[in-house]
Amino acid sequence: MLTKRDLLRSAAVIAAGAAIAKPSLLSAQSYPGIVEAKDIAEEGFIYGLPLVMNYAVMYEFAVDPKSSQFKAPFNKIENLNHVATYEDTAVVTPNSDTPYSILWLDLRAEPMVISVPEVAEDRYYSVQLIDGNTYNFGYIGSRATGNKAGSYLVVGPGWKGEKPSGVKRIFSSTTPFVFANFRTQLINAEDMPNVEKVQAGYNVQPLSAFLKQLAPPAPSKIDFLPATTQGIKDNFFDYLDAALEFVPPTEEDAAIRAKLARIGVGPGKAFDFKDLPVAHKLEIGLGMKDGDDKVTKFAATGTRNINGWSVGSFFGDRAFYRGDWLKRAAAAKAGLYGNDSVEAMYPFTRTNAKGETLDASKHNYTITFPAGQLPPVNSFWSVTMYDGKSQLLIKNPINRYLINSPMLPSMKKNEDGSLTLYIQKDSPGTGREANWLPAPNDTIYLVMRLYWPKSEAPSILPAGEGSWQPPAVVAAN
């Protein structure tokens, strides 16, 4: 995305540059006028943001072994025997509740079978299946399929076949590449060996291997466009070209993809921002900026404000979005790969109940849950602290990034039975440190996670309309 400085610099050279700019090669192909190009760029940025973000994560996690965020090649599980820390920077608002197991599937040659072990009933786990459209197209786990052992088939677009013997269910992706995101609950710090035992039981194999048949020919090697933060900022639509190579068109996106083709964006194309006439550069840059502003605004206002917390549901499957690209982009920007509301709810805030920005360099804060009014869940809940600008976890002296319900036995309740969390950059004192959530010396972004929220009252569901409400963040006296 262009910075304001880039846009101002472009504006400054229009008078001189427009007169000498070389005609674009696309002019002969009825390239739209600059106003229409701006509108297409705005709409295209909103549509394409989640696709580009997903492509970048896939590249870092599964394609580039030199990346600091590389996990494993396609069709291999990487079990992370730790929860996310400030050193994990590939995904914004990372979850630090549940150790991840990371699996990127390549379904081009054949479907893949994911097998899970039996998991103790008191331990939450889930396998979230996310396609290249960033649709959550399926779940395996405590809520969706139970804690018994089982095998599940994940198939790509166009696959036709019967459910094989030994497979409990088939999940169909709209794209050939899929992110299978495993979450395994960590009860406490001493519980990691038990988590590792569960993770060791996760398995993935091609359908041919599962059926003990000959494997089909391997898919062709792909020359992926290297994904870098600077590259995406400099030429966003070039990366959208790359992402769209692996996102087959659907009924919902036919119109926007046709518009993007008019400005030279699409699979097999090579959009090069620097080759455009200066006036078009400016308008397309402005369109992208306007698109980004709309996404930011929707992320902040597309939910219900409850005591300063934004409560709503941004994440779901293809039917959930129904072509609402703004909602999908806001979901990606708020926290890529978030869960469906029935799997987890994510109240988040940057402000107190009065709308004032949370800034731990200026104030200490508290969150108090009244007696008997802790978040209502079937599994567990947490409150996680992020830097208000980057939305990443922050380095702190006690290596604590969240407070969650498994920590309750060690926490101190108030005389009336309520529970107060202390949100501040400095220790609140020895007697309160168990309830301390360290904050940056700067602005704050807080995310509450309710895993497998209860559906009966009191409940946070339906999203934004439930009978349970998160308490306000209050500036301490």
Buried (B, 14 or more C-beta within 10 A) or exposed (E): BBEEEBBEEBBEEBEEBEEEBEEBEBEEEEBBEBEBBBBBBBBBBBBBBBBBBBBBBBBBBBBBEEBEBBBBEBBEBBBBEEBBBBEBBBBBBBBBBBBBBBBBBBBBBBBBBBBBBEBEEEBBBBBBBBBBBBBBBBBBBBBBBBBEEBBBBBBBBEBEEEEBEEBBBBBBBBBBBBBBBBBBBBBEEEBBEBBEEBBEEBEBBBBBBBBEEEEEEEEEEBEBBBBBEEBBEBBBBBBBBBBBBBBBBBEBBEEBBEBBBBBBBBBEBEBBBEBBBBBBBBBBBBBBBBBBEBBBEBBBEBBBBBBBBBBBBBBBBBEBBEBBBBBBBBBBBBBBBBBBBBBBBBBBBBBBBEEBEBBBEEBBBBBBBEEEBBBBBEBBBBBBBBBBEBBBBBEBEEEBBBBBBBBBEEBEEEEEEBBBBBBBBEEBEEEBBBBBBBBBEBBBBBBBBBBBBBEEEEBBBEBBEBEBBBBBBBBEE
